[in-house]
Amino acid sequence: MITWFKLGLRNLLRNARRSLVTVLAIGLGFLAVNTLGGFTAYIFTSLQDSYIYGEGNGHLTVFKAGFLDKGKLDPLAFLLDADELAAVRKVLAADPDVVLASPALHISGLLSNGKVSTIFVAAGLVPEDMRSIAAHAPDPGGNGSRFDGLPLSTAKPYGIGVSRGLAQQLNLALGETAVAMAPTVAGQVNALDAQLLQVVDAPVEALEDKLAAVPLAFAQSLYDTASVDRVTVLLRGEEQTAAACVRLRAAFARAGLALEVRTWQQMAPFYTKVKKMFNVIFLVTFLIVFLIVVMSVLNTVGMAVLERTREIGTLRALGLRRAGIVRLFAIESMLLGAIGSLFGMALMLLLLYLVHLLHPTWVPPQIAREVPLRIYLVVPYWLASVSLLLALSLAAAVFPARAAARKEITHALGFA
C-alpha cells in the first residue's frame, strides 16, 4: 500500500500547478465552512448565555398554572402568594441540580418626570440574585456590561434603571428622580418616587422607549403585594435543563402545586429563530463550498485521466487490472483531499490566532454596545469536514477513473 501512495504522490507532482490549485480550493473550502461554523457556534453560545445569565432568566421558569395562557389579560389572578412561594422554594431546594431560585414580579404602569408621563414595563428582580446568576456564566465578560451607572441593590429599593430611549423621552439623567404609577392588586392607583441609578440596554428595539429595571421590593410596593408571578431557576449547567424540567414538574405535582415549568428555550423564541436561520445559512454555504471542491477535484482527476490515457493502456498491457487503475486515481484524489484538509486546518488555526491576537469587536443585534467577536474551534465540524472532503474527493475520482479503466487496451495505447 505504501508503494501505491508513493506512486500517487509522484503523479500529483507531475502536474504540480494543477494539484496546487486543487489543494488551495479544498483548503479554502475547509476554511470557509469552519469559519462560518465557528462563528455560528459563537452566536448560539452568546445568545444562550445572554438570555440565561446576562438577562438573568436562568434555565427554568416556574409559573402558576394558566399564567402563560390567561395571565396577560389578568396577571394579578395568577400570582404566587407568600405561602405558595415558600412551597415552591422548598421543592426547588430539594433538587440537587438547582443552584439558585429567585422570585420575580413583572409590572407595567406610567413613569413621569413631573411634566410628562409615558408607559413602562419592568421586571421586578432581586438584584443580588441577578448578579449571582451572571457570575455563573461560562464567560462572565463575554457580552460586556449592559448598563451605565450604578448597579441596583435591595438596600436601595427605590433605585431603578430605564432604557436609553425611555430616559431620553422623559429627559432623565442619572441621579434624577421620577414618579412611577400603577394600579395595585386591589385596583387602587399607587405612586412611588424613584431615583434613576442606571441606564440599561434594551434587548429588543421594541422596548427601547419603555423598558425599566426595578428591584423586586419596588415592584411589590408599587403593586401593594407580597406576591410574585414567577420563580427563575438557575441550574448547575445547561445540559441538565430537560431532565430537571421533567423532574421538577413531577415534584410540584407530588407536592400538590398547580404549576408550569418552562425551559429557557421555550421562553426564548428569538434564540430558536436565529438558530434556524443560521442553520439554513450554514447548510447553503456548506453545499456551495463542497460543490466547488467536488468540481475542482473532478476537473483535476478528469484532466489527469485524459492526459494519461496511453499510460493507462500501458499499465493494463503490463497486467494491471482495472481495479488497480481505479485504485491509483482514487489514492491520488484522496491525497489531494488530505493535503487540502491539512492546508485548511493550518489556515483555520492561523485565523483563530489572529482573532485571539487582534481582539476584534462588533455590535450584535440585541446588544447596544461593542462586544468581543470570536470564532470557536468546533472539533466535530472539523472532523466532519475532513471526512466529507476525503469522501467527496474519492467519489469525484472514481467515475472518470472507471471510465478510463474500461477502455480497450488497444484504444488506450493508440490515444493521441
N, C-alpha and C positions, 0 to 999 in steps of 0.2 A: 504493500500500500504506500510505503514511503516513496518508492520509485514513481508511482502514479502522481503523487503530489509534486515531486521534483519535475516531472515532465510538464505537469500543468503550470507550474510557476515559470518554467522556461518558455512555454508557449505564450504566456501573458507578457513576458518581457520582449518577445519578438516584435510586438507592436505596442511599445511602452506608452506612446501618446494616447492611443485609443483606450488602453487599460487605465491610464491615469484619469482620463475624463470620466470613465465609468466609476472609478473609485471616488472621485470628487462628487459625482451625482449621488452615490449611495451615502457618503459621509455627510453631505449637506442635507440629504433627506432625513437621516438619523437626527441631525442637529435640529432641523425644523420641527419634527414631530415631538421630540423630547423637550425642546424649549417650550412649546405650547403646552405639552403635558405637565411640565414642571410649574409653569405659570398658572395653569388651571388648578393644579393641586394647591398652590399658594392661595388662589382666590377662594377655593372651597374652605380651606382651613381658616382663612381670615374671616370669612362670613360666619362660619361656625363659632369661632372664638369671640367675634364681635357680639353676636347675639347672646351666647351663653354667659360670657364673662364680662365683656365690655359694657353691655347694656344691663347686666345683672339679672338676666331672665332665667338662669340656671338650666338644668337638664329636663326638669319636670315641673309642671304647674298643676296645683290642686285647686279645684273649684267645687262649689256646691252643685249638685246635680241639677241640670237645666239652665245654669248660668249662661253658657255659650249660646243656647238657642233663644232664650227669652230674657236674658239679663240686659241686653241692650235697650229694651223697652222699659224694663222695670228692674234696674240693677239693685235697688235697695231691698227687694224681696228675696234676693239670693246672697245676702251677706252671711258670713260665718261669725256668730257671736263669740263671746269670750269662752264659754264652755265648749263649744264646738271646736274652736281653735286649739284649746288645751288638749282635746281628744285627738285632734289631727297631729299635734306635736308629739303626743305620746306614741302614736303608731309610727311616725317617722323616726323618732329617737330609737326605736327598737330595730330598725333596719340597718344592717351592717354597712351598706353602701352609701347611706345618706351622710353627707358631711355637714350640711347646713340647711335649715328650714327657716325662711324669712317671710313674714306676713306682708301683705301689700293691700292698698286701697286706692283704686283709680277713681279720680274725681274730675269734675268739669264745673265751670262757672264763669264768672266775669272777673277780669283784672282791671283795675282803674289806677290811673296816676293822679286822680283828683280832678281832672278836666275831661278826659275821655275814657271810655271803657271798651273792652273787647273780650271775646270769649277765650278761654284757655282750657286745655286738657292736661292732666298731670297724673303721674303715678306716685302715690304716697309710699315711699320705701324707707326702710331702716338704713340710714347712710353707712353705718359701720358694717352692716351685713353686705352691702354692695361693694365696699372696699375689700372685704374678706373674699367675696366671690371673684373679684378682679384679680386678687393676689394668687388665686389658684390657677390662673390661666397658664397654659404651657409656655407662652411668650408674653409676659405681662406688658411689655412695652411695644408689642407688635403693631397696635393700632394708635399708639400715641394718646395724649390727653384729649378728652372730649369736652373740656370746658376751660374758660378763662375766669380767674377769680379765686375765691376760697372754696374749699370743699364743704359740703353740707354736713351738719352734725346734729345728733339728737340733743346735745346740750344747747343748741340754738334752734329750737323748734320753729321759730318764725323766720328763719333764714331760708330763702328759696333761690331757685335758678330759673331762668327763662331762656328761650331760644333767641337767637340773634334778631330774627325778624320781628318777634314779639317785643323785644327790648327797643328796637328802632321805632316800631309802631307807636309805642307808649312813651318814647323819648326817655327811657330809663337808663341810668348809668349805675355802675357798681356802687353799692353802698346806699343808694337811694331807696325810699320806701314806696310801697304801693298798697292798695287795698284789694283783697280777694273776697268775692261774694259768691254764695251758692246756697241753694235750699238744703236744709238739714233733713235728716231721715224722718222727722216729724212734719215736714212740709213748711217750716218757717224759714225765712231768709236770715242768713248769718253772714257776718263780715268780720274779717281778721286783717290786722295790719301785717305786712310782710316786708322784709328787707332783702334787697337783691344782693345775694352773695356771689353769684356766678352767672355767666352767660354760656349756655350749653349749645352743642351742635345737634341739630335735629337729624334723626336717622333717615327721614324721608322729606322731600321738598314740600309735601302737602302739609306738614306740621311745622314748617319754618316760622309761621307767624302766629302759632297758637300753642306751642308746647311749653310746658313748665315742669320743673323737678322740685318736689317738696318732700320734707321728712314725713314719715307716717304719722307722727303726732300732730303735725299741722293739718294733714288731710282729715284725720279723725276729729280734730277740734272744729274744722270748718263744717263737716257734716254732722257734728254733735253726736258722735257714736264711738263705741269702743270696738266695733266690728271691723272685719276686713273682707275683701271679696276674693282673695286668692292667697295661696301659700307657694312661694318659689322654693324649689328643692334643688340643691346642688349635690351631685353625686361624686364619687371618687374618680370617675372617668367617663368619657362619652360612651365607651363600649358597654357600660352597664345600663344604658338608658332603657333599652327594650325590655330586658329582664326585670329591672327594678319597677318599671311601669306596670307590668303584669302582676308582679308580686305585691305591690302596694295597693292595687285595685282589690286584690283578694283580701289583703289585710284590713282595708277600710270596710269591706263588706262584712267580714267576720266581726268587726267592732260595731256594726250596726250604723255606720255612717254612710249616708247617701251622697257620695262624692264622685267627681270625674277627675281622672288623671290624664293629662295630655303631655306628650313628649315635645321637646323643643322643635323637632322637625314639623310637627303638626301645628305648632304655634308660629312658625316662621315660613309662610308661603313664598316670600321673596327668595329665600335660600333655595327652595325647591325649583323655582322658575329659573333662577340664574344657573343652577347646576344643570338643568335640562338644556338650557341654551348653550352652555359651554360644551356639553357632551356632543351636541349636534355639530358645533364648530370644529371640535376636535376630530369627530368622525369624518367630516368633509375634508379637512386638511390632511388627515391620515390617508384617505383614499386618493387624493390628488398626488401627494408626495410619493406614495408607493406605486402609483400608476406610472409616474415619471421614472422611477427607479426600474420598474419592470421593462419599460420601453428602452431604457438605456442599456440594460443588460442584454435584452433581446437583440438590439442593434449590434452590440459588440460581438456577441456569440454568432449571430447570423453572418456578419461580415467575416468573422474568423472561419466559419464553416465554408463560406463561398470561396475564400482565398486559398483554403487548404483542401479543396476537393481532390486534387491529384494526390496529395499526401495521404488523404483518407483511403483512396484507391490503392496506393502502395501498401499501406498498413493492412488493408484487407487481403491483398495479394500475398503478403507475408504470413497470413494466418490469423490475424487479429479478428475476433468475432465482432458482430455488430454491437453486441452489448459492451464490448471493450471501447468502441468508438464513442458510444453514448456516455460511458463512464468517464472517459478522458475529458470530454467537453463539460460534463457535469462537475467534475472536480475543478476545472478552470473557473467555471461560473461561481462555484461555492467559495473558491479562493478570492474572487472579486468581492463577493458579499462579505466575507470575513474581514478582508483588508479594509473595505469601505466602512464596515461597522466599527473597527478599531480606530479608524481615522475620525469617524463621527464621535466616538467616545472621547477622543483627545480634544476635539473642538468643543464638546459639551463641557468637559472639565475646565477648559480654558475660559469659557463663558461664565461658568459658575464662580471661578476665581475672580474674574473681572467684576462681577456683580458684588461679590463679597468685598473686593478691594475698593470699588468706587462708591459704594453705598448710594445707589440711585433712589430717588423718591418720586412719588406720584400722588395724585388726589383721586381716590376711589369714588364711585358714585354715591355711596352712603356716608362719606366722611368729608367734612368741610375743610380739612387741613391735610398737609402732606404727611405721608407715612412711608416707611421703607418699602421699596419694591424688591421682591425676592423671587427667585426661581428655585424650586425644590428639586433635589435629586430623588427621583422616584424609581427605585430599583425594579419593581415589576414592569414599568414601562420600558426600561432599558432592556430587560430580558426578553420581553415580548417583541420589541423592535428588532433585536438581533435575530431571534428565531424566525420572524417573518421575513426579514431581509435574506436570510440564508435559504429559506423555503422558496421565496419568490425567485431568487437568483437561480436555484436549482430548476424550478419549473420553467423559467424562461429559456434555459439551455436545452432541456430535454427535447422539445419539439423540433427545432432545427437540426439537432444532432441526430435524432432518429430518422429524419428525412434524408440526411446525408448518408447515414449508415445503410439505408435501404437501396441506395443506388447500385446498379450493377458495376462490378469491378472494372469492366472494360470501358464503360461510360465514364466512370470517375477518372480513370487513367488518361482518357482522351479529352478531358475537360480543359478548355482554354479560356 
